[in-house]
C-alpha cells in the first residue's frame, strides 16, 4: 500500500549531483551570485526573478532561434497576458525534433511496474 506522502521513487545523491537541474542551479548561482541548493530555492528565485530565470532557461536549453530579441518579458504586470520573448523568431518543430538519436526522451513506469522508455 502506498501512503499519501510516501515518494514512489527517490534519486541517489550521485544522480542528483549529475542532473541537468543541478547544473542549471549552479549556472544561476554563478551568474547571479546566489546559493540555490534545492528545487524549492530555485522555484522561489524564479518567481521573484522571472526575466532572469527565463533568460537563463533559454540559454541553458540551447534554444535554436533565428532571433531571440532583446526583451524577455513584456507586460509583466499582466499575468495572464504577459508576453514572453516577444521578439523571438523560432521554429518549434526544429527545437523539439533536433535530437534524432537513441537518447531517452521519455520514461514511464506503468501501474504493473513495467518501465517503458521512448527515444528521440
C-alpha positions as CSV (number, residue, x, y, z in Angstrom):
1,X,0.0,0.0,0.0
2,X,1.3,3.5,-0.9
3,X,0.8,6.1,1.7
4,X,-0.2,9.6,0.7
5,X,3.2,11.3,1.4
6,X,5.5,8.4,0.5
7,X,7.6,9.0,-2.5
8,X,7.4,6.4,-5.3
9,X,11.0,6.9,-6.2
10,X,13.9,9.0,-5.0
11,X,17.1,9.6,-6.9
12,X,20.5,8.8,-5.5
13,X,22.8,11.6,-4.3
14,X,25.0,10.9,-7.3
15,X,22.1,11.2,-9.7
16,X,21.0,14.5,-8.1
17,X,24.5,15.9,-8.4
18,X,24.8,15.0,-12.1
19,X,21.3,16.1,-13.1
20,X,20.6,18.9,-15.5
21,X,18.6,20.6,-12.8
22,X,21.7,20.8,-10.6
23,X,23.8,22.1,-13.5
24,X,21.2,24.8,-14.1
25,X,21.1,25.8,-10.4
26,X,24.9,26.0,-10.4
27,X,24.9,28.3,-13.5
28,X,22.3,30.5,-11.8
29,X,24.4,30.6,-8.7
30,X,27.5,31.7,-10.6
31,X,25.8,34.3,-12.8
32,X,23.6,35.9,-10.1
33,X,25.7,35.3,-7.0
34,X,23.0,33.0,-5.5
35,X,23.3,30.0,-3.2
36,X,20.5,27.9,-4.5
37,X,20.8,24.3,-3.4
38,X,17.3,22.8,-3.6
39,X,14.5,22.8,-6.1
40,X,12.4,25.0,-3.7
41,X,15.2,27.6,-3.7
42,X,15.2,27.7,-7.5
43,X,11.4,27.9,-7.7
44,X,11.4,30.9,-5.2
45,X,14.2,32.6,-7.1
46,X,12.3,32.1,-10.4
47,X,9.1,33.6,-9.1
48,X,11.0,36.7,-7.8
49,X,13.2,37.0,-10.9
50,X,11.1,35.7,-13.8
51,X,13.1,37.5,-16.5
52,X,16.4,36.3,-15.3
53,X,15.1,32.8,-14.9
54,X,13.7,32.5,-18.4
55,X,16.7,34.1,-20.0
56,X,18.9,31.5,-18.3
57,X,16.5,28.8,-19.3
58,X,16.6,29.9,-22.9
59,X,20.4,29.8,-22.8
60,X,20.7,26.6,-20.8
61,X,18.2,24.8,-23.0
62,X,20.2,25.9,-26.1
63,X,17.0,27.1,-27.9
64,X,17.6,27.3,-31.6
65,X,16.2,30.6,-33.0
66,X,16.6,33.0,-35.9
67,X,16.2,35.8,-33.3
68,X,15.9,35.8,-29.5
69,X,15.3,39.5,-29.3
70,X,16.4,41.9,-26.5
71,X,13.3,41.6,-24.3
72,X,12.4,38.5,-22.2
73,X,9.1,39.7,-20.7
74,X,6.6,42.3,-21.8
75,X,3.6,43.4,-19.7
76,X,4.9,41.5,-16.6
77,X,2.1,43.1,-14.6
78,X,-0.5,41.2,-16.6
79,X,-0.5,37.6,-15.5
80,X,-2.1,36.1,-17.5
81,X,-1.5,38.3,-20.5
82,X,2.3,38.8,-20.3
83,X,4.3,38.1,-23.4
84,X,7.5,36.0,-23.2
85,X,10.3,36.6,-25.6
86,X,8.0,38.9,-27.8
87,X,10.7,39.5,-30.4
88,X,11.8,35.8,-30.7
89,X,11.6,34.0,-34.0
90,X,12.0,30.3,-33.8
91,X,10.7,27.0,-35.3
92,X,9.2,24.9,-32.5
93,X,9.5,21.7,-34.6
94,X,13.2,22.4,-35.1
95,X,13.7,22.6,-31.4
96,X,11.5,19.6,-30.5
97,X,13.0,17.3,-33.1
98,X,16.6,18.3,-33.1
99,X,17.7,15.2,-31.2
100,X,17.3,12.3,-33.7
101,X,19.2,9.7,-31.9
102,X,18.7,6.9,-29.4
103,X,18.9,9.1,-26.3
104,X,16.0,8.5,-23.9
105,X,13.2,11.2,-24.4
106,X,10.5,9.8,-22.1
107,X,10.5,7.2,-19.3
108,X,7.3,5.9,-17.8
109,X,6.5,3.4,-15.1
110,X,3.3,1.5,-15.7
111,X,1.0,0.5,-12.9
112,X,2.1,-3.1,-13.2
113,X,5.7,-1.9,-12.5
114,X,7.0,-2.2,-16.1
115,X,9.3,0.5,-17.2
116,X,8.8,1.9,-20.7
117,X,11.4,4.1,-22.4
118,X,11.0,6.1,-25.6
119,X,13.8,7.6,-27.6
120,X,14.0,10.5,-29.9
